[in-house]
Amino acid sequence: MHDHLSNAKRTKNDEYYTRRSDVDAELTHYTSSFEGKVVYCNCDDEGSAFMGYFVDNFHALGLQGLFCSGIAGGLFEYDGDKATVSKIDGDFRSSDSTAIMQQSNIVVTNPPYSLFRPFFTQLLENEKDFLILGNKNAVSCQVVFPAIKDGVVRLGYTAPDYFQTPSGTLANLTGLSRWFTTLPTPGKTYPTFTATISDGRDYQQFDLYPALNTDRTSEIPCDYDGLLGVPISALDKLDLGKFELVDLIARYAVIDHSYDTPCHQLTEINGKPRYSRMIIRKLNPQKWKEAAYRVKTIESQKSIETREF
Ligand SMILES: C[S@@+](CC[C@H](N)C(=O)[O-])C[C@H]1O[C@@H](n2cnc3c(N)ncnc32)[C@H](O)[C@@H]1O
């Protein structure tokens, strides 16, 4: 029963449709990425805002081809002149849909929230370029964070707040959604951090991880070269040309497991865990080597040695 209910809730959360104004607002930043490309919107039944955008802008973008298919099984193909509609297995994991994805250059869609992880994995495994909407918390998932850390995937420019529901009403999901893309995001601007380590705030170190905690993005100190633990939401505001993503910690670390400690969370400070923290460091190779980290131990824990990273 419980499974049935949570399944129903999950699939209900999949039925949030993207508004055309939100597609336009994000896609306008990537016009140079689509020249000569074949686009596949693989979670898009007829009438989706993505399909509308690419049909309307096919020639302006210089597209070579467009495929759209959705779970209902309709496959829409457009070459800028003729449109055809046929039937396929519209599950993005099906062999029909996978074959079209493999022939296409860029996948653009808002996939079902409940299947974001396999959707993202499939695109990475096929080394496909993409621009997709997802829940911002997906940043912390095992497949997504390493791709962002390695610079393969980045967040887009905008964050849609409202989605259309099947009943025609608008759902307010303010703050939840982000665009994830492999496409370049030139001209994206970032705030400058002005807080300093010496201005009186108490930057505490995690008990088991050699980084200082910041609870708010605005508190990221501009004068600290060591490791910092910052909220996941800081990713929107971090210029990854200036900061390195080192790891993501919660119960365990996503990348470097040498700090993982059974029965404790790596975000604990005086025994109290914080939410997940991204571990970042100012990108300044000279200073990395000079950075020394305070070391804490707690009873029955392995001691953490000061390390050079
Ligand atoms: C978040 S909605 C977005 C729909 C559309 N892309 C848009 O942006 O308006 C995700 C859609 O994917 C559909 N879906 C669910 N499972 C799917 C699957 N395995 N393959 C393809 N589409 C799926 C859902 O029914 C839902 O309509």
The ligand as a Tripos MOL2 file, in Angstrom:
@<TRIPOS>MOLECULE
LIG
   27    29     1     0     0
SMALL
NO_CHARGES

@<TRIPOS>ATOM
      1 C1          8.2320   16.7830  -15.9870 C.3       1 LIG1
      2 S1          7.1630   16.2440  -17.2880 S.3       1 LIG1
      3 C2          7.6760   17.3050  -18.5730 C.3       1 LIG1
      4 C3          7.0400   17.0900  -19.8730 C.3       1 LIG1
      5 C4          7.6120   17.9430  -21.0060 C.3       1 LIG1
      6 N1          8.9510   17.5500  -21.2840 N.3       1 LIG1
      7 C5          7.5850   19.3980  -20.6060 C.2       1 LIG1
      8 O1          8.6510   19.9500  -20.3520 O.co2     1 LIG1
      9 O2          6.5120   19.9640  -20.5310 O.co2     1 LIG1
     10 C6          7.8960   14.6700  -17.6850 C.3       1 LIG1
     11 C7          7.0660   13.8680  -18.6520 C.3       1 LIG1
     12 O3          7.7510   12.6410  -18.9290 O.3       1 LIG1
     13 C8          6.7850   11.6010  -18.9760 C.3       1 LIG1
     14 N2          7.4540   10.3160  -18.6810 N.ar      1 LIG1
     15 C9          7.3690    9.5480  -17.5830 C.ar      1 LIG1
     16 N3          8.1180    8.4550  -17.7130 N.ar      1 LIG1
     17 C10         8.7080    8.5400  -18.9270 C.ar      1 LIG1
     18 C11         9.5880    7.6920  -19.6340 C.ar      1 LIG1
     19 N4         10.0200    6.5610  -19.0960 N.pl3     1 LIG1
     20 N5          9.9910    8.0600  -20.8790 N.ar      1 LIG1
     21 C12         9.5590    9.2160  -21.4190 C.ar      1 LIG1
     22 N6          8.7190   10.0630  -20.7890 N.ar      1 LIG1
     23 C13         8.2990    9.7400  -19.5620 C.ar      1 LIG1
     24 C14         5.7700   11.9670  -17.9190 C.3       1 LIG1
     25 O4          4.5500   11.3080  -18.1530 O.3       1 LIG1
     26 C15         5.7150   13.4940  -18.1060 C.3       1 LIG1
     27 O5          4.7350   13.8290  -19.0380 O.3       1 LIG1
@<TRIPOS>BOND
     1     1     2 1
     2     2     3 1
     3     2    10 1
     4     3     4 1
     5     4     5 1
     6     5     6 1
     7     5     7 1
     8     7     8 2
     9     7     9 1
    10    10    11 1
    11    11    12 1
    12    11    26 1
    13    12    13 1
    14    13    14 1
    15    13    24 1
    16    14    15 ar
    17    14    23 ar
    18    15    16 ar
    19    16    17 ar
    20    17    18 ar
    21    17    23 ar
    22    18    19 1
    23    18    20 ar
    24    20    21 ar
    25    21    22 ar
    26    22    23 ar
    27    24    25 1
    28    24    26 1
    29    26    27 1
@<TRIPOS>SUBSTRUCTURE
     1 LIG1         1 GROUP 0 **** ****
